[in-house]
Structures are given as C-alpha cells and as structure tokens.
C-alpha cells in the first residue's frame, strides 16, 4: 500500500527531481515520527474499507489513505468515491396477538 501511495505521489509531482526528493523525505519523516509500520497501515486500510462498506458502496480501488502533517499535528485523511448508500432492511415487527 505504501509503495503504491508513493508511486502515485511521485507521478503527480511537478518541478523536477528536487521537489520529488523533498516530498519523499517529508513523507518518510512523517511515518518515522508516528512509528507507523507498513503492516499497521495495511491493517488500518483494510479495517476502514470494511467499516465504510457496511454503510456505503465505495470504489475500493480508488480508496486512498494518507497521513498528513501540518506543524505539530498529524491527520489521517481518507478519500474514497461513494457510489451509493446502503439501506439496512428493517426488521419486521411481530404482530400482537
């Protein structure tokens, strides 16, 4: 998952190898400070998709999980296209006898 994230990030980067190197270093530092392993991110990714899928039909291939850092604050950013809302079937009430 992380490798795919970095590949997408690097493809969309403009401004040459200097900016690409800066972005790579920035993300490496974020993950190091948070001590987030690839296994943890993969498990988190799977769990979030599972929970969201209970309520919405989503495009799982377009699901994107990022960790962003601004100053001293880290944020988990989840982005996924929602295709439709799932409606739970209402339980039939028992008729009073």
DSSP file (Angstrom, degrees, kcal/mol; ACC not computed):
  #  RESIDUE AA STRUCTURE BP1 BP2  ACC     N-H-->O    O-->H-N    N-H-->O    O-->H-N    TCO  KAPPA ALPHA  PHI   PSI    X-CA   Y-CA   Z-CA
    1    1 A X     >        0   0    0      0, 0.0     4,-2.3     0, 0.0     5,-0.1   0.000 360.0 360.0 360.0 -46.4    0.0    0.0    0.0
    2    2 A X  H  >  +     0   0    0      1,-0.2     4,-2.7     2,-0.2     5,-0.2   0.913 360.0  52.8 -62.3 -42.7    2.7    2.5    0.9
    3    3 A X  H  > S+     0   0    0      1,-0.2     4,-2.4     2,-0.2    -1,-0.2   0.918 110.4  47.5 -60.3 -42.9    4.6    1.7   -2.3
    4    4 A X  H  > S+     0   0    0      2,-0.2     4,-2.5     1,-0.2    -1,-0.2   0.886 110.4  53.1 -63.8 -39.1    1.5    2.4   -4.3
    5    5 A X  H  X S+     0   0    0     -4,-2.3     4,-2.4     1,-0.2    -2,-0.2   0.934 111.0  45.6 -60.7 -47.4    0.9    5.6   -2.4
    6    6 A X  H  X S+     0   0    0     -4,-2.7     4,-2.7     2,-0.2    -2,-0.2   0.884 110.9  53.5 -66.6 -37.7    4.5    6.8   -3.1
    7    7 A X  H  X S+     0   0    0     -4,-2.4     4,-2.1    -5,-0.2    -1,-0.2   0.933 111.4  45.5 -61.8 -44.9    4.2    5.9   -6.8
    8    8 A X  H  X S+     0   0    0     -4,-2.5     4,-1.6     1,-0.2    -2,-0.2   0.911 113.6  50.6 -63.7 -41.0    1.0    7.9   -7.2
    9    9 A X  H  X S+     0   0    0     -4,-2.4     4,-0.5     1,-0.2    -2,-0.2   0.918 111.6  46.5 -62.3 -44.3    2.5   10.8   -5.3
   10   10 A X  H >< S+     0   0    0     -4,-2.7     3,-0.5     1,-0.2    -1,-0.2   0.838 108.5  55.5 -71.7 -32.5    5.7   10.8   -7.4
   11   11 A X  H 3< S+     0   0    0     -4,-2.1    -1,-0.2     1,-0.2    -2,-0.2   0.870 110.1  46.1 -65.4 -35.6    3.8   10.6  -10.7
   12   12 A X  H 3< S+     0   0    0     -4,-1.6    -1,-0.2    -5,-0.2     2,-0.2   0.530  90.1 108.4 -86.3  -5.3    1.7   13.6   -9.8
   13   13 A X    <<  -     0   0    0     -4,-0.5     2,-0.3    -3,-0.5     3,-0.2  -0.498  47.9-170.8 -76.3 139.6    4.7   15.7   -8.7
   14   14 A X        +     0   0    0     -2,-0.2    -2,-0.0     1,-0.1    -3,-0.0  -0.900  53.2  62.5-123.5 155.6    5.9   18.5  -10.9
   15   15 A X  S  > S-     0   0    0     -2,-0.3     4,-0.5     4,-0.1     3,-0.3   0.582  98.2 -84.5 108.4  11.4    9.0   20.6  -10.6
   16   16 A X  H  >  -     0   0    0      1,-0.2     4,-1.6    -3,-0.2     3,-0.3  -0.181  63.8 -47.8  90.8-179.9   11.8   18.2  -11.1
   17   17 A X  H  > S+     0   0    0      1,-0.2     4,-2.6     2,-0.2     5,-0.2   0.762 125.1  64.6 -68.8 -25.9   13.8   15.8   -9.0
   18   18 A X  H  > S+     0   0    0     -3,-0.3     4,-2.0     2,-0.2    -1,-0.2   0.945 106.8  41.9 -62.0 -48.2   14.5   18.3   -6.3
   19   19 A X  H  X S+     0   0    0     -4,-0.5     4,-2.4    -3,-0.3    -1,-0.2   0.867 113.4  53.5 -67.5 -36.6   10.8   18.6   -5.4
   20   20 A X  H  X S+     0   0    0     -4,-1.6     4,-2.4     1,-0.2    -2,-0.2   0.937 109.5  48.3 -62.9 -45.7   10.3   14.8   -5.7
   21   21 A X  H  X S+     0   0    0     -4,-2.6     4,-2.3     1,-0.2    -2,-0.2   0.891 110.5  52.0 -62.3 -40.0   13.2   14.3   -3.3
   22   22 A X  H  X S+     0   0    0     -4,-2.0     4,-2.5     2,-0.2    -1,-0.2   0.926 110.8  47.3 -61.2 -45.5   11.7   16.8   -0.8
   23   23 A X  H  X S+     0   0    0     -4,-2.4     4,-2.4     2,-0.2     5,-0.2   0.904 111.1  51.2 -65.4 -41.0    8.3   15.1   -0.8
   24   24 A X  H  X S+     0   0    0     -4,-2.4     4,-2.3     1,-0.2    -1,-0.2   0.933 112.6  46.0 -60.6 -45.9    9.9   11.7   -0.4
   25   25 A X  H  X S+     0   0    0     -4,-2.3     4,-2.3     2,-0.2    -2,-0.2   0.904 110.5  53.8 -64.1 -41.8   11.8   12.9    2.6
   26   26 A X  H  X S+     0   0    0     -4,-2.5     4,-2.0     1,-0.2    -2,-0.2   0.931 111.9  43.7 -59.3 -47.9    8.8   14.7    4.1
   27   27 A X  H  X S+     0   0    0     -4,-2.4     4,-2.3     1,-0.2     5,-0.2   0.873 111.2  54.4 -68.7 -36.5    6.7   11.5    4.0
   28   28 A X  H  X S+     0   0    0     -4,-2.3     4,-2.1    -5,-0.2    -1,-0.2   0.908 109.7  48.0 -62.1 -40.5    9.5    9.3    5.3
   29   29 A X  H  X S+     0   0    0     -4,-2.3     4,-2.7     2,-0.2     5,-0.2   0.892 109.3  53.0 -66.7 -40.3    9.8   11.7    8.3
   30   30 A X  H  X S+     0   0    0     -4,-2.0     4,-2.1     1,-0.2    -2,-0.2   0.954 112.4  43.8 -59.7 -50.3    6.1   11.7    9.0
   31   31 A X  H  X>S+     0   0    0     -4,-2.3     5,-1.8     1,-0.2     4,-0.8   0.871 113.8  51.3 -66.2 -36.2    5.9    7.9    9.0
   32   32 A X  H  <5S+     0   0    0     -4,-2.1     3,-0.4    -5,-0.2    -1,-0.2   0.923 110.1  48.6 -65.8 -44.1    9.1    7.6   11.2
   33   33 A X  H  <5S+     0   0    0     -4,-2.7    -2,-0.2     1,-0.2    -1,-0.2   0.888 115.9  43.3 -63.4 -39.1    7.8   10.1   13.8
   34   34 A X  H  <5S-     0   0    0     -4,-2.1    -1,-0.2    -5,-0.2    -2,-0.2   0.607 102.9-135.1 -81.9 -11.2    4.5    8.4   14.0
   35   35 A X  T  <5 +     0   0    0     -4,-0.8     2,-0.6    -3,-0.4    -3,-0.2   0.933  43.0 165.7  54.1  50.2    6.2    5.0   14.1
   36   36 A X      < -     0   0    0     -5,-1.8    -1,-0.2    -6,-0.1     2,-0.1  -0.871  21.5-154.3-100.4 118.6    3.6    3.6   11.6
   37   37 A X     >  -     0   0    0     -2,-0.6     4,-2.3     1,-0.1     5,-0.2  -0.452  27.7-112.5 -87.0 163.5    4.7    0.3   10.0
   38   38 A X  H  > S+     0   0    0      1,-0.2     4,-2.7     2,-0.2     5,-0.2   0.889 119.2  53.9 -60.1 -39.5    3.5   -1.0    6.6
   39   39 A X  H  > S+     0   0    0      2,-0.2     4,-2.6     1,-0.2    -1,-0.2   0.918 107.8  49.7 -61.9 -43.2    1.6   -3.8    8.4
   40   40 A X  H  > S+     0   0    0      1,-0.2     4,-2.7     2,-0.2    -2,-0.2   0.927 112.9  46.3 -62.0 -45.3   -0.2   -1.2   10.6
   41   41 A X  H  X S+     0   0    0     -4,-2.3     4,-2.7     2,-0.2    -2,-0.2   0.895 112.4  50.1 -66.4 -39.3   -1.2    0.9    7.6
   42   42 A X  H  X S+     0   0    0     -4,-2.7     4,-2.4     2,-0.2    -2,-0.2   0.921 113.2  46.2 -63.7 -42.8   -2.3   -2.1    5.6
   43   43 A X  H  X S+     0   0    0     -4,-2.6     4,-2.7     2,-0.2    -2,-0.2   0.913 113.7  48.7 -65.4 -42.6   -4.5   -3.4    8.5
   44   44 A X  H  X S+     0   0    0     -4,-2.7     4,-2.7    -5,-0.2     5,-0.2   0.918 110.7  51.2 -62.3 -43.8   -5.9    0.1    9.0
   45   45 A X  H  X S+     0   0    0     -4,-2.7     4,-2.2     1,-0.2    -2,-0.2   0.938 112.4  45.8 -57.8 -49.4   -6.7    0.4    5.3
   46   46 A X  H  X S+     0   0    0     -4,-2.4     4,-2.2     1,-0.2    -2,-0.2   0.915 113.9  48.8 -61.3 -45.0   -8.5   -2.9    5.4
   47   47 A X  H  X S+     0   0    0     -4,-2.7     4,-2.4     2,-0.2    -2,-0.2   0.902 111.1  48.8 -64.8 -42.3  -10.4   -2.1    8.5
   48   48 A X  H  X S+     0   0    0     -4,-2.7     4,-2.7     2,-0.2     5,-0.3   0.917 111.4  49.6 -65.4 -42.4  -11.6    1.3    7.3
   49   49 A X  H  X S+     0   0    0     -4,-2.2     4,-2.2    -5,-0.2    -1,-0.2   0.918 110.9  51.2 -60.8 -42.3  -12.7   -0.1    4.0
   50   50 A X  H  X S+     0   0    0     -4,-2.2     4,-0.6    -5,-0.2    -2,-0.2   0.920 113.5  43.5 -61.0 -45.7  -14.6   -2.8    5.9
   51   51 A X  H >X S+     0   0    0     -4,-2.4     3,-1.2     1,-0.2     4,-0.6   0.939 115.0  47.1 -69.1 -47.2  -16.4   -0.4    8.2
   52   52 A X  H >X S+     0   0    0     -4,-2.7     4,-2.5     1,-0.3     3,-1.3   0.878 106.0  61.1 -61.6 -36.6  -17.3    2.2    5.4
   53   53 A X  H 3< S+     0   0    0     -4,-2.2    -1,-0.3    -5,-0.3    -2,-0.2   0.681  92.3  66.4 -67.1 -17.5  -18.5   -0.7    3.2
   54   54 A X  H << S+     0   0    0     -3,-1.2    -1,-0.3    -4,-0.6    -2,-0.2   0.814 117.5  23.9 -68.1 -29.3  -21.2   -1.5    5.8
   55   55 A X  H << S+     0   0    0     -3,-1.3    31,-2.7    -4,-0.6     2,-0.3   0.677 127.6  32.5-111.0 -25.2  -22.9    1.8    5.2
   56   56 A X  E  <  -A   85   0A   0     -4,-2.5     2,-0.7    29,-0.3    29,-0.2  -0.967  68.7-124.7-136.2 149.3  -21.8    2.8    1.6
   57   57 A X  E     -A   84   0A   0     27,-3.2    26,-3.1    -2,-0.3    27,-1.5  -0.869  46.7-177.7 -87.2 120.1  -21.0    1.1   -1.6
   58   58 A X  E     -A   82   0A   0     -2,-0.7     2,-1.2    24,-0.2    24,-0.2  -0.788  38.8-108.4-122.1 162.0  -17.5    2.5   -2.4
   59   59 A X    >   -     0   0    0     22,-1.9     3,-0.9    -2,-0.3     4,-0.5  -0.769  33.9-172.1 -86.5  96.3  -14.9    2.3   -5.1
   60   60 A X  G >  S+     0   0    0     -2,-1.2     3,-0.6     1,-0.3    -1,-0.2   0.792  80.7  58.2 -65.4 -28.8  -12.3    0.2   -3.2
   61   61 A X  G 3  S+     0   0    0      1,-0.2    -1,-0.3    -3,-0.1    -2,-0.1   0.803 108.5  45.7 -70.7 -27.5   -9.7    0.6   -6.0
   62   62 A X  G <  S+     0   0    0     -3,-0.9    -1,-0.2    19,-0.1    -2,-0.2   0.449  83.4 125.9 -93.9  -1.2   -9.9    4.4   -5.6
   63   63 A X    <   -     0   0    0     -3,-0.6     2,-0.4    -4,-0.5    17,-0.2  -0.337  40.3-170.7 -59.8 134.1   -9.7    4.3   -1.8
   64   64 A X  E     -B   79   0B   0     15,-2.4    15,-2.9     2,-0.0     2,-0.5  -0.991  13.0-171.9-136.8 127.3   -6.8    6.4   -0.6
   65   65 A X  E     +B   78   0B   0     -2,-0.4     2,-0.3    13,-0.2    13,-0.2  -0.978  15.5 172.0-119.5 122.7   -5.5    6.7    3.0
   66   66 A X  E     -B   77   0B   0     11,-2.9    11,-3.2    -2,-0.5     2,-0.5  -0.925  27.6-145.2-129.1 152.8   -2.9    9.3    3.7
   67   67 A X  E     -B   76   0B   0     -2,-0.3     2,-0.3     9,-0.2     9,-0.2  -0.983  24.7-171.4-115.7 119.4   -1.2   10.7    6.8
   68   68 A X  E     -B   75   0B   0      7,-2.8     7,-3.1    -2,-0.5     2,-0.5  -0.824   9.0-154.3-111.2 149.2   -0.5   14.4    6.6
   69   69 A X  E     +B   74   0B   0     -2,-0.3     2,-0.5     5,-0.2     5,-0.2  -0.988  11.7 179.3-127.8 127.2    1.5   16.5    8.9
   70   70 A X  E >   -B   73   0B   0      3,-2.9     3,-2.5    -2,-0.5     2,-0.3  -0.981  66.9 -49.9-127.1 116.6    1.0   20.2    9.5
   71   71 A X  T 3  S-     0   0    0     -2,-0.5     0, 0.0     1,-0.3     0, 0.0  -0.410 124.4 -20.2  55.1-116.7    3.3   21.8   12.0
   72   72 A X  T 3  S+     0   0    0     -2,-0.3     2,-0.4    -3,-0.1    -1,-0.3   0.205 120.8  91.4-104.5  15.3    3.0   19.6   15.1
   73   73 A X  E <   -B   70   0B   0     -3,-2.5    -3,-2.9     2,-0.0     2,-0.4  -0.930  56.3-159.2-117.5 132.7   -0.3   18.0   14.1
   74   74 A X  E     -B   69   0B   0     -2,-0.4     2,-0.4    -5,-0.2    -5,-0.2  -0.852  10.0-165.6-106.1 145.7   -0.8   14.8   12.2
   75   75 A X  E     -B   68   0B   0     -7,-3.1    -7,-2.8    -2,-0.4     2,-0.6  -0.992  18.2-138.7-133.6 139.2   -4.0   14.0   10.4
   76   76 A X  E     -B   67   0B   0     -2,-0.4     2,-0.5    -9,-0.2    -9,-0.2  -0.868  25.1-164.4 -93.5 121.0   -5.4   10.8    8.9
   77   77 A X  E     -B   66   0B   0    -11,-3.2   -11,-2.9    -2,-0.6     2,-0.5  -0.938   6.5-171.3-115.3 120.6   -7.0   11.6    5.6
   78   78 A X  E     +B   65   0B   0     -2,-0.5     2,-0.4   -13,-0.2   -13,-0.2  -0.938   5.1 179.4-112.6 129.4   -9.3    9.1    3.9
   79   79 A X  E     +B   64   0B   0    -15,-2.9   -15,-2.4    -2,-0.5     2,-0.3  -0.983  13.2 148.0-132.9 122.2  -10.6    9.7    0.4
   80   80 A X        -     0   0    0     -2,-0.4     2,-0.3   -17,-0.2   -17,-0.1  -0.973  45.8-113.6-152.4 137.4  -12.9    7.4   -1.4
   81   81 A X        -     0   0    0    -22,-0.3   -22,-1.9    -2,-0.3     2,-0.6  -0.539  28.4-141.6 -68.9 132.3  -15.6    7.8   -4.0
   82   82 A X  E     -A   58   0A   0     -2,-0.3   -24,-0.2   -24,-0.2     3,-0.1  -0.869  18.6-177.4 -96.7 121.9  -19.0    6.8   -2.6
   83   83 A X  E     -     0   0A   0    -26,-3.1     2,-0.3    -2,-0.6   -25,-0.2   0.884  63.6 -21.0 -85.7 -43.6  -21.1    5.0   -5.3
   84   84 A X  E     -A   57   0A   0    -27,-1.5   -27,-3.2     2,-0.0     2,-0.4  -0.987  62.3-105.1-161.2 161.2  -24.3    4.6   -3.3
   85   85 A X  E     -A   56   0A   0     -2,-0.3     2,-0.5   -29,-0.2   -29,-0.3  -0.771  32.2-133.3 -91.8 138.3  -25.7    4.4    0.2
   86   86 A X        -     0   0    0    -31,-2.7     2,-0.6    -2,-0.4   -32,-0.0  -0.791  15.6-152.0 -90.9 132.8  -26.7    1.1    1.6
   87   87 A X        -     0   0    0     -2,-0.5     2,-0.2     3,-0.0   -32,-0.0  -0.918  13.2-133.1-106.7 123.8  -30.1    0.9    3.3
   88   88 A X        -     0   0    0     -2,-0.6     2,-0.3     1,-0.1   -33,-0.0  -0.512  24.6-113.3 -74.2 141.2  -30.5   -1.6    6.0
   89   89 A X        -     0   0    0     -2,-0.2     2,-0.3     1,-0.1    -1,-0.1  -0.568  32.4-120.9 -72.8 134.3  -33.6   -3.7    5.8
   90   90 A X        -     0   0    0     -2,-0.3     2,-0.2     1,-0.1    -1,-0.1  -0.580  26.8-112.5 -78.3 137.0  -35.9   -3.0    8.7
   91   91 A X        -     0   0    0     -2,-0.3     2,-0.3     1,-0.1    -1,-0.1  -0.455  33.0-112.6 -67.7 137.1  -36.8   -5.9   10.9
   92   92 A X        -     0   0    0     -2,-0.2     2,-0.2     1,-0.1    -1,-0.1  -0.551  31.6-127.2 -72.9 131.0  -40.4   -7.0   10.7
   93   93 A X        -     0   0    0     -2,-0.3     2,-0.3     1,-0.1    -1,-0.1  -0.541  24.0-109.5 -79.2 145.7  -42.2   -6.3   13.9
   94   94 A X        -     0   0    0     -2,-0.2     2,-0.3     1,-0.1    -1,-0.1  -0.538  33.3-118.0 -75.1 136.1  -44.1   -9.2   15.5
   95   95 A X        -     0   0    0     -2,-0.3     2,-0.2     1,-0.1    -1,-0.1  -0.540  27.9-115.1 -75.1 136.7  -47.8   -8.8   15.3
   96   96 A X              0   0    0     -2,-0.3    -1,-0.1     1,-0.1     0, 0.0  -0.522 360.0 360.0 -72.0 136.0  -49.5   -8.5   18.7
   97   97 A X              0   0    0     -2,-0.2    -1,-0.1    -3,-0.0    -2,-0.0   0.430 360.0 360.0-100.3 360.0  -51.8  -11.5   19.3
